[in-house]
Amino acid sequence: MKALQLIILSFLAAIILSFSPTSKKYIVIDAGHGGKDLGATRNGIHEKDIVLNIAKQIKKSVERNDNYEVILTRDDDSYPSLSERTEKINKLNPEMVISLHVNQTPKETEKTGFEIYVQKNEQSKNLAEKLKHKLGECPVKEENLHLLRESKVPAILLELGFMSNTKDRAYMSSEEGQKEIAEKISDFIRGN
Ligand SMILES: [Zn+2]
């Protein structure tokens, strides 16, 4: 009788295991700012809206592949504090974190394009190098930023362009520009 029970149990276990989903890769996308914190802002265009739109598009695009689950630190116009964000990240323990931001200079500038901030570790620097293949050549800098410092997983912070540059501002706030940026980042995530 015991042997039969064992056989039945292992049979059931095999069935359950074959139906359990394969382990997904978790990716965190952090849309900077939110709520009262507009981030960089000019002519009624706010950083918080640009990065949220792009974060949502990345989630949608990357999750077309069943192997990935993309978690957003915010998916609406709320403001989770920086420590709430990194607490969430460290609980989830994702493969990587990408924090999205928009650059700003006090006056209109000729400066344009992406900038990547990295952690003081090789994994983060490697991610930045790979991301550059999708985005094109851009500066990679080390900076002591809360999200990079407090995340215990590989993280990068990506500045999408300059709010204070006319062309960048138009591109980042356009539907076409946002779609293009989201696709480049999604390609990078899937290819990593
Ligand atoms: Zn920002």
Residues whose N, C-alpha, C, O or C-beta is under 5 A from the ligand:
A	BS01	ZN	G32 G39 H101 V102
